Amino acid sequence: MGTRIVRTVRMKTMDNPKVEQLVRTARELFVRYGMRRVSIEEICGTAGVSKMTFYKYFRNKSDLAKHLIGQIISENMAKYRGIMGEDIPFSEKVERTVRMKLDQTKDLSQEFFDEMVQSPDPDISDFLARKRQEAFHEVVTDYVRAQREGSIRRDIKPEFILYFFNHMVEMLKDDRLVKLYHSPRALTVELTKFFFYGILPREGSKGDRDGV
């Protein structure tokens, strides 16, 4: 019953101009200052929406944050699917995906970026983990298909691709690794480039032999 209520609220949210403004304002503030530093009072005051309206649609700030995170991930995945659906070489799809990932982080405050990597709120952290897993599964499926078509080196196990995806976030939490870069964002760029460019076939390479 609770799940149905939440889904109904979500469906109503975009039909209410005041709630649209609330969500839009919260997103702007979260992206600029981070989720922890922004209060419900600040969101409502900036949006010109009453706290009564806020609590009619969201249980608390974490509930709103999850809604926004889900929105952002859905938008990013839609862009990703658009790239993967284009009739272009797979190597170009990879390059466009890398550029897309870089563009996604350039306007984010460091606070918000860090919270997206490792939120101190267990509820948000669990939600992020589920959403990442869903996205990872879709991306890995695409890369396995590309591997079967010969666009990715055949000597890389699909299981390794999934393993690497699942542990990219864990690597961002490694203080020893983070200290090698001027910011967690710089490390993310490095990991992304390593993953994408590291799995592309190399010109004249004999590394496609099974078991190499």
C-alpha positions as CSV (number, residue, x, y, z in Angstrom):
1,M,0.0,0.0,0.0
2,G,2.8,2.4,0.9
3,T,4.5,1.9,-2.4
4,R,1.3,2.7,-4.3
5,I,0.9,5.9,-2.3
6,V,4.5,7.0,-3.1
7,R,4.0,6.3,-6.8
8,T,0.7,8.2,-6.8
9,V,2.5,11.2,-5.2
10,R,5.3,11.0,-7.8
11,M,2.7,11.0,-10.6
12,K,1.0,14.1,-9.2
13,T,4.2,16.0,-8.6
14,M,4.8,17.1,-12.1
15,D,1.1,18.1,-12.5
16,N,1.3,20.8,-9.8
17,P,3.1,24.1,-10.9
18,K,4.0,24.9,-7.3
19,V,5.7,21.5,-6.8
20,E,7.4,21.8,-10.2
21,Q,8.9,25.1,-8.9
22,L,9.8,23.4,-5.6
23,V,11.6,20.6,-7.3
24,R,13.3,22.9,-9.8
25,T,14.5,25.2,-7.0
26,A,15.7,22.3,-4.8
27,R,17.7,21.0,-7.7
28,E,19.4,24.4,-8.4
29,L,20.3,24.8,-4.7
30,F,21.5,21.2,-4.2
31,V,23.7,21.4,-7.3
32,R,25.2,24.7,-6.2
33,Y,25.6,24.1,-2.5
34,G,25.2,20.4,-1.8
35,M,22.3,18.7,-0.2
36,R,23.4,18.9,3.4
37,R,23.9,22.7,3.4
38,V,20.4,23.4,2.0
39,S,17.4,23.4,4.4
40,I,13.7,22.7,3.7
41,E,13.1,26.3,4.8
42,E,15.5,27.7,2.3
43,I,14.1,25.6,-0.5
44,C,10.5,26.6,0.2
45,G,11.5,30.3,0.8
46,T,13.4,30.5,-2.5
47,A,10.7,28.7,-4.4
48,G,7.9,30.7,-2.9
49,V,6.1,27.6,-1.8
50,S,4.7,26.8,1.7
51,K,6.2,24.1,3.9
52,M,2.7,22.6,4.0
53,T,2.9,22.0,0.2
54,F,6.4,20.5,0.7
55,Y,5.2,18.0,3.2
56,K,2.2,17.1,1.2
57,Y,4.4,15.7,-1.5
58,F,7.7,14.8,0.3
59,R,8.2,13.2,3.7
60,N,11.5,15.0,4.3
61,K,14.5,16.4,2.6
62,S,15.9,13.0,1.9
63,D,12.7,12.0,0.1
64,L,13.1,15.1,-2.1
65,A,16.8,14.4,-2.7
66,K,16.0,10.9,-3.9
67,H,13.4,12.2,-6.2
68,L,15.9,14.6,-7.7
69,I,18.7,12.1,-7.9
70,G,16.4,9.7,-9.7
71,Q,15.4,12.5,-12.1
72,I,19.1,13.3,-12.8
73,I,20.0,9.7,-13.4
74,S,17.0,9.1,-15.7
75,E,18.0,12.2,-17.7
76,N,21.6,11.0,-18.0
77,M,20.5,7.5,-19.0
78,A,18.2,8.9,-21.6
79,K,21.2,10.8,-23.1
80,Y,23.3,7.6,-22.9
81,R,20.7,5.6,-24.7
82,G,20.5,8.3,-27.4
83,I,24.2,8.0,-28.0
84,M,24.1,4.2,-28.1
85,G,21.2,4.3,-30.5
86,E,23.1,6.4,-33.1
87,D,24.3,4.8,-36.3
88,I,27.9,5.5,-35.7
89,P,31.0,3.4,-34.9
90,F,31.2,2.1,-31.3
91,S,34.5,3.9,-30.7
92,E,32.7,7.2,-31.4
93,K,29.9,6.2,-29.1
94,V,32.5,5.6,-26.4
95,E,34.1,9.0,-27.0
96,R,30.7,10.8,-26.8
97,T,29.8,9.0,-23.6
98,V,33.1,10.1,-22.0
99,R,32.3,13.7,-23.1
100,M,28.8,13.4,-21.7
101,K,30.1,12.2,-18.4
102,L,32.5,15.1,-18.2
103,D,29.7,17.6,-19.0
104,Q,27.6,16.1,-16.3
105,T,30.0,17.1,-13.6
106,K,31.3,20.5,-14.8
107,D,28.5,22.6,-13.2
108,L,28.2,20.6,-10.0
109,S,29.5,22.0,-6.7
110,Q,32.2,19.8,-5.1
111,E,29.8,19.3,-2.1
112,F,27.0,17.9,-4.3
113,F,29.5,15.8,-6.3
114,D,30.9,14.3,-3.1
115,E,27.4,13.6,-1.8
116,M,26.5,11.8,-5.1
117,V,29.6,9.6,-4.6
118,Q,29.1,8.9,-0.9
119,S,26.1,10.3,0.8
120,P,26.2,10.4,4.6
121,D,22.5,9.7,4.6
122,P,21.9,5.9,4.6
123,D,18.5,6.3,2.9
124,I,20.0,8.3,0.1
125,S,23.1,6.1,0.0
126,D,21.0,2.9,-0.5
127,F,18.9,4.6,-3.1
128,L,22.0,5.7,-5.0
129,A,23.4,2.2,-4.9
130,R,20.2,0.7,-6.4
131,K,20.1,3.3,-9.1
132,R,23.7,2.8,-10.0
133,Q,23.3,-0.9,-10.2
134,E,20.4,-0.5,-12.6
135,A,22.4,1.8,-14.8
136,F,25.5,-0.4,-14.6
137,H,23.5,-3.4,-15.7
138,E,22.2,-1.6,-18.7
139,V,25.6,-0.3,-19.7
140,V,27.3,-3.7,-19.2
141,T,24.6,-5.3,-21.4
142,D,25.4,-2.8,-24.2
143,Y,29.1,-3.5,-23.8
144,V,28.6,-7.3,-23.9
145,R,26.7,-6.9,-27.1
146,A,29.4,-4.7,-28.5
147,Q,32.0,-7.4,-27.6
148,R,30.0,-10.0,-29.4
149,E,30.0,-7.8,-32.4
150,G,33.7,-7.4,-32.3
151,S,33.7,-3.7,-31.2
152,I,35.4,-4.4,-27.9
153,R,38.4,-6.6,-27.2
154,R,37.4,-10.2,-26.9
155,D,40.1,-11.0,-24.4
156,I,38.3,-9.0,-21.7
157,K,35.8,-10.9,-19.7
158,P,32.3,-9.3,-19.4
159,E,32.4,-10.2,-15.7
160,F,35.4,-7.9,-15.4
161,I,33.5,-5.0,-17.0
162,L,30.7,-5.5,-14.5
163,Y,33.3,-5.8,-11.6
164,F,35.0,-2.6,-12.6
165,F,31.8,-0.7,-13.0
166,N,30.6,-1.8,-9.5
167,H,33.9,-0.8,-7.9
168,M,34.4,2.6,-9.5
169,V,32.5,4.2,-6.7
170,E,34.5,2.2,-4.1
171,M,37.7,3.4,-5.7
172,L,36.5,7.0,-5.3
173,K,36.2,6.4,-1.5
174,D,39.9,5.2,-1.3
175,D,41.7,8.1,0.4
176,R,45.1,6.9,-0.8
177,L,43.9,7.0,-4.4
178,V,42.0,10.3,-4.0
179,K,45.1,12.0,-2.6
180,L,46.9,11.4,-6.0
181,Y,44.5,13.8,-7.6
182,H,43.5,17.4,-6.8
183,S,39.9,16.5,-6.4
184,P,37.6,13.4,-6.5
185,R,36.2,14.7,-9.7
186,A,39.6,14.6,-11.3
187,L,39.9,11.0,-10.2
188,T,36.5,10.2,-11.7
189,V,37.6,11.6,-15.0
190,E,40.7,9.4,-14.9
191,L,38.7,6.3,-14.0
192,T,36.2,7.0,-16.8
193,K,38.9,7.5,-19.4
194,F,40.7,4.4,-18.2
195,F,37.6,2.2,-18.4
196,F,36.4,3.4,-21.8
197,Y,39.6,3.8,-23.7
198,G,41.2,0.8,-22.0
199,I,38.6,-1.6,-23.5
200,L,38.7,-0.4,-27.1
201,P,40.5,-2.6,-29.7
202,R,44.0,-1.5,-30.5
203,E,45.2,-1.1,-34.1
204,G,47.1,-4.1,-35.2
205,S,46.8,-5.8,-31.8
206,K,46.8,-9.5,-31.4
207,G,45.2,-9.3,-28.0
208,D,41.8,-10.5,-29.2
209,R,42.9,-14.1,-28.8
210,D,40.8,-16.0,-26.2
211,G,42.7,-16.5,-22.9
212,V,45.3,-13.8,-23.5
